[in-house]
Amino acid sequence: MSWYNVIKSIALPKGATFRRLPWGPAAGVTMKIDFAHQARLYFGVYELEIARFIRRLVQRGARCFDVGADAGYYSLLLARLSGEPIVAFDADLRAVERVRENFAHNRFDLTIYQATVGDCDGEGVITLDTAAAETFVPDFIKMDIEGAEVAALRGADGILRRRRPHLIVEVHGRDRERECVDLLGHHGYRPERIAPRRLFKETRPADHNGWLVCEGSQ
């Protein structure tokens, strides 16, 4: 067990309860926090590598998609920054329930799809183009879907061609990163790769991991 986990186990409260986040880019929102695995969220240091880009790219009035919402941290952050309703996506029913529960403790509007985001519509699968037709065309897309990012971007062809929103895409593996860069370059983006930090680094889901920050035309 690392020294960080030892300190957590000794010093922080046990169990999950709703707490107002005191620090970081999402300061002020309320989330159900379990310090056993969400301490970084509470203390405002989760994925600090991309925090400054989100603050710059998501302005007041921006309409946002959160693709791969998990517990809803980024959905809440995007809602706080934009002041607009958020459209979120997650295939896991438990994640969808957590997002709804967290939004119920805040004054933000949410539409959430329990579905896999892919390159064609089908049973349990939706494209971002279809979601945009049902809700709104986004100005900003955050994407973290554990290796399915290429298919999701292919299913957003119409959005990328017509709107060219800002994007932050977490990539999982060198091959997928190259495919994403090629696909985004075809749409006129010049992705900036952001690598995970070395100091106090978080556990990453792939050997080669990072983010593509893409400034659009918004």
N, C-alpha and C positions, 0 to 999 in steps of 0.2 A: 504494500500500500504506500502511495506517495505521501510526502509531507503535507501536500495540499489536501488530500483526502483525510489524513489524520486530523488536521485542524478542523476540517468540516465536521467530522464525526464527533469531535469533542465540543466545539464552540457553537455550532448552529442548531436551531430547533429541529426536532424530528417531526416527520409527517408533512402532509400537504395541506395548505390553507391559503385563502385568498390574501394577497398582500399588494400594497401599492408600491410600485417600483420607485426607489428613491433616487437612482443615479442612471446615467447613460442616456442614449438617444431616445429611449422609450419612457423616460422618467415621467411619472404621473399616471400611467395606466395601471390597471389592476389585473393581476393574473393569479391563478392558482399555482403556488410555488412549492416545490418539494426540494429542499436544499441538498438532498442526497444526489440529485443530478441536474438541478437548475440554479445552482448558486451563482453561476456566471451571468445568468439573466438578471437576477435580483441586483447584483452589484454593478451591472452596466458594462461588463467587459466581454460579453458574448460576441464573437466574430467582429471584434473591433477593426479588423482589416478593411471591412467594407462600410463601416458606419459613416465615415465622412462622405463617401460617394452617395449613399442613400440620402443624407441630409442635403446634398447639393442637387441631386436629380429629382427629388420629390418636393415640389413646391406646393404652396397652398392652392387648392383647387385641382390638383392632379388626380386623375382617375387611375386606380391601381389594381393589378392582378397579383395575387400571392399564390404561386404555383408550387405546391408542396408545403402546406400550411403548418403541419405538425400540430403543436399546441396553440398556435396563433400568435406567437410573439411578433413576427414580422407583419402579420395582418393588423395587429393593434398599433404597431409603430407607424405603418403606412397611413392608417386612419388618423392617428394623432398629427402627423405631419401635413397631410393633405386636407383634413376636414371633410372628406368625401366618403361615400359608401365604398366598401371594399368587396371585391369578388375573390374568393379563396377556393382552393382545390386541394383535396386529399383523398386518396383511395381508401384509407383506413377509417372505418366507422368510429373507432375509439378516438382518433385524432379529430374527426369532425365534431364529435360530441364535446371534446375539450375546447375546441375553438368556440363553439356556440356558448358553452358555459362561461368562458372568459369574456366573450362579447356581452353577455347578459349582465356583467358587472361593470360595464363601461357604457358611455353614451355614443356609441358608434353604430352605424348601419352595416350589415353584413349580408351578402349572398354567398352561400357555400355549396359547392358541388362535391358530392361523394362519388368520385370517379377517377379513373386513371386518365391522365392527359396524354394524348397520342397524336398520330398523324392521320387518323381516320376515325369517324364516329362509329360506335358499335355498342354492344351490350357492356355496360360498365365503363365505356371509354368515350371521352369527349375531346374534340379539338378546341383549341383556343379561338379559332375563327368562329366556331359555332357558339361558344360561350359569349363572344363579343356581340354576335348577332342577337343573342337573347338578353344581354345586359347593356354593355357599352364597350366602345373601343378604347383600350387603355392607353394612358400616356406613359405608364411605367409598368414593367413586369419584373418581379423577383421570382427566380426559378431555382428550386433545389429538389430534384426528384430522383436522386440516387442512380444516375446512369441512363435515365429515359429522356434526357434533355434534347437529344438530337431529334427524336420523334416528335416531341412537343413543339420544337421550333418549326419543323416541317408542317405541323398542323396549324401554325400561326402565319402561314405564307401571306394570306390576305392582309392581316394586321401589319406585318413587316413591310409589305409593299406600299400600302395606302397611308399608314400612320407613322411608321418608323418610330415607335416609342423608345424611350430609354429602357435598358435592360441590365440586370445583374444576374448572371447565370452561373450557378455553381457547377463545375465540371468534375467528372469522376473518371479519370483514366486519360492517358495521352491520346489514344485513338479518338475517343469521344471529343476531347478538346479540339483536336485538329478538324474533325468534322464540323463542330460548332463554329470554329473560326472561318472555315470555308463557306458555310451556309450564311453566316452573318455578313461576311465580306461580299457575297453575292447581292445582298440587300443594301450595300453601301456603308456598312458599319466598319469601324476600325477598332476591334476589341482590345482593351488593355487588360493584360493578365495580372491578377493580384494573387500572390502566393501566400499560403498560411504562415503566420508569424512563427518564429523559432522560440521566442521566450514565452514561457507559460502557455505553450501550444495546447490546443484542444485535440482530442482524439478525432481523427478524420476517417471517413468511411472507405477511402481508397488509397493505394500507395501514391498515386499522383492525383493531387487534389488542388483546387483553387477556384478562383472566380474570374469570369470575363465581364468586365464593366464596359458597357456599350452606350455611348451617348448618341441619342437619336436626333430627330429634327424638332422636338417639342420645345 
